[in-house]
Amino acid sequence: QVQLVESGGGLVQPGGSLRLTCAASGMTFSIYRMSWYRQAPGKQRELVARITSDSSTNYADWVKGRFTISRDNAKNTVYLQMNSLKPEDTAVYYCHAEFVSLGYWGQGTQVTVSS
C-alpha cells in the first residue's frame, strides 16, 4: 500500500533552518504531484509548496522565497528546505501525493520555531 513518511521536523530557533523529507513507497512516485501542507493549532491545513511530476513548483505567497521544494524520483523522496524560520511557521507539516483522483497523506512532522 502507499506510504508517505515525513521526517526532519523538530525545534529550531527563529532564523534557523530545517529540511523536511517525505519518503514514498508503494506507488509510482515519479507520476505524482507532491505537496507540503501545514496545520497550526486551531487553524485549517494550508498549502505550503507543490511540485509537479515534471518538477514545476509553486509556493504559498507567504513563503516569500524562504522555502524550497524539490524531489528525487530515484529515491522516491520529496524535500522541503525551510530557511529563515519564524515562530508563525510552527505547525505540523504534512506530505501529500496526488495523481488524478488518487490522493495520499503522510502522518505529519512537527516543526516548532521558538527561542
MDAnalysis code that builds the backbone (N, CA, C; Angstrom):
import MDAnalysis as mda
import numpy as np

u = mda.Universe.empty(345, n_residues=115, atom_resindex=np.repeat(np.arange(115), 3), trajectory=True)
u.add_TopologyAttr("name", ["N", "CA", "C"] * 115)
u.add_TopologyAttr("resid", np.arange(1, 116))
u.add_TopologyAttr("resname", ["GLN", "VAL", "GLN", "LEU", "VAL", "GLU", "SER", "GLY", "GLY", "GLY", "LEU", "VAL", "GLN", "PRO", "GLY", "GLY", "SER", "LEU", "ARG", "LEU", "THR", "CYS", "ALA", "ALA", "SER", "GLY", "MET", "THR", "PHE", "SER", "ILE", "TYR", "ARG", "MET", "SER", "TRP", "TYR", "ARG", "GLN", "ALA", "PRO", "GLY", "LYS", "GLN", "ARG", "GLU", "LEU", "VAL", "ALA", "ARG", "ILE", "THR", "SER", "ASP", "SER", "SER", "THR", "ASN", "TYR", "ALA", "ASP", "TRP", "VAL", "LYS", "GLY", "ARG", "PHE", "THR", "ILE", "SER", "ARG", "ASP", "ASN", "ALA", "LYS", "ASN", "THR", "VAL", "TYR", "LEU", "GLN", "MET", "ASN", "SER", "LEU", "LYS", "PRO", "GLU", "ASP", "THR", "ALA", "VAL", "TYR", "TYR", "CYS", "HIS", "ALA", "GLU", "PHE", "VAL", "SER", "LEU", "GLY", "TYR", "TRP", "GLY", "GLN", "GLY", "THR", "GLN", "VAL", "THR", "VAL", "SER", "SER"])
u.atoms.positions = np.array([
    [0.834, -1.181, 0.000],
    [0.000, 0.000, 0.000],
    [0.883, 1.252, 0.000],
    [0.268, 2.368, -0.349],
    [1.015, 3.623, -0.407],
    [1.338, 4.097, 1.009],
    [2.582, 4.487, 1.176],
    [3.014, 5.082, 2.447],
    [3.818, 6.329, 2.168],
    [3.543, 7.358, 2.931],
    [4.325, 8.590, 2.909],
    [4.825, 8.820, 4.331],
    [6.128, 8.896, 4.496],
    [6.705, 9.036, 5.824],
    [7.544, 10.314, 5.871],
    [7.084, 11.266, 6.688],
    [7.799, 12.525, 6.837],
    [8.816, 12.421, 7.966],
    [9.876, 13.186, 7.828],
    [10.890, 13.279, 8.879],
    [11.590, 14.625, 8.748],
    [12.370, 14.957, 9.776],
    [13.159, 16.178, 9.716],
    [12.620, 17.329, 10.525],
    [11.447, 17.157, 11.116],
    [10.913, 18.215, 11.951],
    [11.663, 18.304, 13.269],
    [11.324, 19.318, 14.049],
    [11.973, 19.489, 15.339],
    [11.833, 20.903, 15.846],
    [12.626, 21.204, 16.857],
    [12.639, 22.528, 17.465],
    [13.809, 23.322, 16.888],
    [13.530, 24.518, 16.432],
    [14.570, 25.368, 15.858],
    [14.339, 26.801, 16.309],
    [15.405, 27.555, 16.442],
    [15.284, 28.950, 16.841],
    [14.848, 29.815, 15.654],
    [14.216, 30.941, 15.926],
    [13.870, 31.862, 14.835],
    [15.101, 32.218, 14.005],
    [14.899, 32.222, 12.691],
    [16.012, 32.464, 11.777],
    [16.738, 31.211, 11.350],
    [16.429, 30.103, 11.983],
    [17.102, 28.851, 11.674],
    [16.514, 28.145, 10.461],
    [17.054, 26.965, 10.197],
    [16.654, 26.186, 9.024],
    [16.339, 24.754, 9.411],
    [15.477, 24.151, 8.630],
    [15.181, 22.729, 8.721],
    [14.964, 22.194, 7.317],
    [15.247, 20.916, 7.150],
    [14.955, 20.246, 5.889],
    [14.027, 19.073, 6.169],
    [12.837, 19.160, 5.659],
    [11.879, 18.076, 5.803],
    [12.026, 17.099, 4.641],
    [11.819, 15.839, 4.957],
    [11.900, 14.778, 3.961],
    [10.617, 13.954, 3.990],
    [10.140, 13.592, 2.827],
    [8.979, 12.704, 2.717],
    [9.386, 11.540, 1.824],
    [9.437, 10.366, 2.415],
    [9.807, 9.162, 1.674],
    [8.540, 8.400, 1.292],
    [8.397, 8.129, 0.010],
    [7.206, 7.459, -0.502],
    [7.510, 6.016, -0.862],
    [6.505, 5.173, -0.693],
    [6.630, 3.779, -1.101],
    [5.269, 3.274, -1.554],
    [5.280, 2.177, -2.313],
    [4.036, 1.582, -2.769],
    [3.341, 2.343, -3.878],
    [4.079, 3.181, -4.594],
    [3.486, 3.998, -5.646],
    [4.520, 4.283, -6.721],
    [4.040, 4.652, -7.898],
    [4.933, 5.102, -8.965],
    [5.192, 6.576, -8.731],
    [6.177, 6.853, -7.907],
    [6.400, 8.183, -7.359],
    [6.493, 9.255, -8.435],
    [7.174, 8.962, -9.509],
    [7.502, 9.999, -10.489],
    [6.278, 10.622, -11.152],
    [5.155, 9.940, -11.148],
    [3.975, 10.478, -11.831],
    [3.105, 11.327, -10.913],
    [3.427, 11.326, -9.639],
    [2.603, 12.032, -8.671],
    [3.023, 13.487, -8.511],
    [2.040, 14.349, -8.358],
    [2.294, 15.709, -7.903],
    [2.435, 15.638, -6.381],
    [3.486, 16.206, -5.875],
    [3.787, 16.139, -4.443],
    [3.678, 17.524, -3.823],
    [3.130, 17.555, -2.637],
    [2.925, 18.834, -1.966],
    [3.280, 18.723, -0.496],
    [3.597, 19.864, 0.073],
    [3.724, 20.015, 1.525],
    [2.607, 20.949, 1.983],
    [1.903, 20.515, 3.012],
    [0.894, 21.319, 3.688],
    [1.334, 21.492, 5.132],
    [0.688, 22.415, 5.803],
    [0.924, 22.549, 7.238],
    [-0.375, 22.906, 7.942],
    [-0.402, 22.560, 9.211],
    [-1.568, 22.879, 10.032],
    [-1.098, 23.307, 11.411],
    [-1.401, 24.549, 11.733],
    [-1.084, 25.083, 13.053],
    [-2.275, 24.840, 13.976],
    [-2.049, 24.826, 15.288],
    [-3.153, 24.594, 16.224],
    [-4.283, 25.591, 16.012],
    [-5.497, 25.080, 15.905],
    [-6.661, 25.940, 15.751],
    [-6.855, 26.522, 14.374],
    [-6.010, 26.116, 13.415],
    [-6.111, 26.666, 12.061],
    [-6.347, 25.547, 11.051],
    [-6.790, 25.930, 9.881],
    [-7.003, 24.961, 8.815],
    [-5.673, 24.567, 8.184],
    [-5.673, 23.380, 7.618],
    [-4.488, 22.933, 6.889],
    [-4.346, 23.801, 5.633],
    [-3.102, 24.208, 5.354],
    [-2.869, 25.086, 4.221],
    [-1.703, 24.588, 3.381],
    [-1.767, 24.898, 2.100],
    [-0.706, 24.511, 1.181],
    [0.545, 25.354, 1.425],
    [1.683, 24.694, 1.463],
    [2.962, 25.379, 1.594],
    [3.646, 25.460, 0.230],
    [3.797, 24.304, -0.406],
    [4.506, 24.250, -1.685],
    [4.100, 22.990, -2.425],
    [4.268, 23.045, -3.739],
    [3.865, 21.928, -4.594],
    [4.891, 21.749, -5.700],
    [5.111, 20.485, -6.075],
    [5.998, 20.193, -7.200],
    [5.339, 19.136, -8.073],
    [5.278, 19.422, -9.353],
    [4.600, 18.511, -10.270],
    [5.532, 17.378, -10.698],
    [4.985, 16.481, -11.517],
    [5.783, 15.346, -11.984],
    [6.941, 15.808, -12.867],
    [6.793, 16.972, -13.498],
    [7.893, 17.483, -14.315],
    [8.693, 18.550, -13.579],
    [8.529, 18.576, -12.240],
    [9.307, 19.436, -11.340],
    [9.000, 20.919, -11.440],
    [7.839, 21.267, -11.973],
    [7.391, 22.654, -11.846],
    [6.948, 22.887, -10.412],
    [7.219, 24.069, -9.910],
    [6.925, 24.338, -8.499],
    [6.034, 25.562, -8.337],
    [5.289, 25.568, -7.248],
    [4.615, 26.783, -6.836],
    [4.538, 26.804, -5.316],
    [4.429, 28.002, -4.790],
    [4.514, 28.232, -3.348],
    [3.390, 29.142, -2.872],
    [3.045, 28.975, -1.607],
    [2.151, 29.923, -0.981],
    [2.816, 31.294, -0.985],
    [1.992, 32.324, -1.105],
    [2.551, 33.681, -1.179],
    [3.408, 34.017, 0.033],
    [3.019, 33.528, 1.185],
    [3.719, 33.921, 2.413],
    [5.098, 33.249, 2.536],
    [5.390, 32.268, 1.668],
    [6.705, 31.638, 1.721],
    [7.796, 32.643, 1.367],
    [7.524, 33.484, 0.370],
    [8.402, 34.608, 0.011],
    [9.867, 34.221, -0.132],
    [10.138, 33.144, -0.818],
    [11.499, 32.742, -1.100],
    [12.228, 32.063, 0.041],
    [11.568, 31.822, 1.146],
    [12.249, 31.197, 2.288],
    [12.337, 29.687, 2.169],
    [11.370, 29.082, 1.482],
    [11.282, 27.619, 1.390],
    [11.534, 27.165, -0.044],
    [12.082, 25.959, -0.172],
    [12.300, 25.363, -1.489],
    [11.847, 23.917, -1.471],
    [10.982, 23.563, -2.402],
    [10.553, 22.180, -2.551],
    [11.338, 21.544, -3.684],
    [11.700, 20.286, -3.497],
    [12.414, 19.559, -4.543],
    [12.054, 18.082, -4.438],
    [12.406, 17.343, -5.478],
    [12.111, 15.920, -5.465],
    [13.266, 15.144, -6.089],
    [13.410, 13.905, -5.630],
    [14.387, 12.986, -6.192],
    [13.624, 11.723, -6.567],
    [13.303, 11.575, -7.825],
    [12.497, 10.434, -8.250],
    [13.243, 9.111, -8.094],
    [14.552, 9.159, -8.158],
    [15.326, 7.931, -7.974],
    [15.221, 7.410, -6.545],
    [14.972, 8.320, -5.606],
    [14.869, 7.941, -4.193],
    [13.427, 7.978, -3.693],
    [12.474, 8.265, -4.587],
    [11.061, 8.357, -4.186],
    [10.887, 9.316, -3.006],
    [11.507, 10.446, -3.096],
    [11.555, 11.371, -1.968],
    [11.291, 12.804, -2.428],
    [10.559, 13.525, -1.592],
    [10.363, 14.951, -1.791],
    [10.873, 15.679, -0.561],
    [11.441, 16.844, -0.780],
    [12.062, 17.612, 0.301],
    [11.414, 18.990, 0.412],
    [11.532, 19.544, 1.609],
    [11.182, 20.944, 1.813],
    [12.289, 21.579, 2.641],
    [13.073, 22.402, 1.985],
    [14.116, 23.155, 2.678],
    [13.500, 24.450, 3.180],
    [13.579, 24.645, 4.483],
    [12.967, 25.816, 5.105],
    [14.051, 26.651, 5.761],
    [14.181, 27.882, 5.310],
    [15.158, 28.820, 5.857],
    [14.455, 30.007, 6.478],
    [15.193, 30.761, 7.258],
    [14.657, 31.978, 7.890],
    [13.331, 31.700, 8.587],
    [13.310, 30.659, 9.364],
    [12.067, 30.248, 10.014],
    [11.609, 31.261, 11.044],
    [10.295, 31.371, 11.145],
    [9.661, 32.325, 12.057],
    [8.771, 31.554, 13.031],
    [8.493, 32.144, 14.179],
    [7.589, 31.462, 15.117],
    [6.249, 31.087, 14.478],
    [5.776, 31.888, 13.562],
    [4.489, 31.594, 12.916],
    [4.557, 30.426, 11.935],
    [5.746, 29.901, 11.696],
    [5.886, 28.691, 10.895],
    [5.655, 27.429, 11.730],
    [5.480, 27.592, 13.017],
    [5.222, 26.447, 13.886],
    [3.929, 25.750, 13.471],
    [4.025, 24.460, 13.191],
    [2.874, 23.695, 12.704],
    [3.293, 22.238, 12.526],
    [2.305, 21.407, 12.272],
    [2.581, 20.066, 11.789],
    [2.610, 20.142, 10.258],
    [3.676, 19.620, 9.690],
    [3.859, 19.664, 8.241],
    [3.553, 18.280, 7.668],
    [2.717, 18.271, 6.640],
    [2.254, 17.034, 6.033],
    [2.692, 16.946, 4.578],
    [3.028, 15.755, 4.178],
    [3.324, 15.451, 2.787],
    [2.048, 14.923, 2.130],
    [1.819, 15.309, 0.886],
    [0.639, 14.864, 0.157],
    [1.040, 14.461, -1.253],
    [0.497, 13.327, -1.707],
    [0.739, 12.840, -3.060],
    [-0.588, 12.799, -3.812],
    [-0.560, 13.247, -5.056],
    [-1.795, 13.332, -5.830],
    [-1.547, 12.923, -7.275],
    [-2.446, 12.068, -7.786],
    [-2.431, 11.706, -9.204],
    [-3.860, 11.468, -9.631],
    [-4.376, 12.298, -10.471],
    [-5.763, 12.256, -10.946],
    [-6.668, 12.253, -9.709],
    [-7.417, 11.199, -9.482],
    [-8.332, 11.168, -8.347],
    [-7.726, 10.527, -7.109],
    [-6.483, 10.133, -7.188],
    [-5.816, 9.484, -6.056],
    [-5.094, 10.515, -5.224],
    [-5.232, 10.379, -3.906],
    [-4.545, 11.289, -3.006],
    [-4.178, 10.587, -1.717],
    [-2.983, 10.874, -1.223],
    [-2.485, 10.227, -0.009],
    [-1.796, 11.254, 0.879],
    [-1.938, 11.031, 2.182],
    [-1.316, 11.902, 3.178],
    [-0.320, 11.123, 4.020],
    [0.729, 11.810, 4.438],
    [1.607, 11.273, 5.451],
    [1.050, 11.572, 6.829],
    [1.787, 11.125, 7.861],
    [1.310, 11.284, 9.236],
    [1.690, 12.638, 9.823],
    [2.587, 13.340, 9.172],
    [2.974, 14.670, 9.621],
    [4.227, 14.668, 10.475],
    [4.901, 15.804, 10.473],
    [6.072, 16.005, 11.324],
    [5.971, 17.393, 11.948],
    [6.243, 17.462, 13.241],
    [6.073, 18.717, 13.972],
    [7.284, 19.624, 13.760],
    [7.007, 20.867, 13.436],
    [8.032, 21.904, 13.362],
    [7.676, 22.974, 14.385],
    [8.603, 23.240, 15.282],
    [8.399, 24.258, 16.301],
    [9.519, 25.283, 16.204],
    [9.135, 26.531, 16.012],
    [10.115, 27.614, 15.906],
    [9.971, 28.490, 17.154],
    [10.977, 28.428, 17.996],
    [10.887, 29.124, 19.272],
    [12.282, 29.350, 19.827],
    [12.413, 30.454, 20.542],
    [13.684, 30.717, 21.211],
    [13.650, 30.202, 22.645],
])
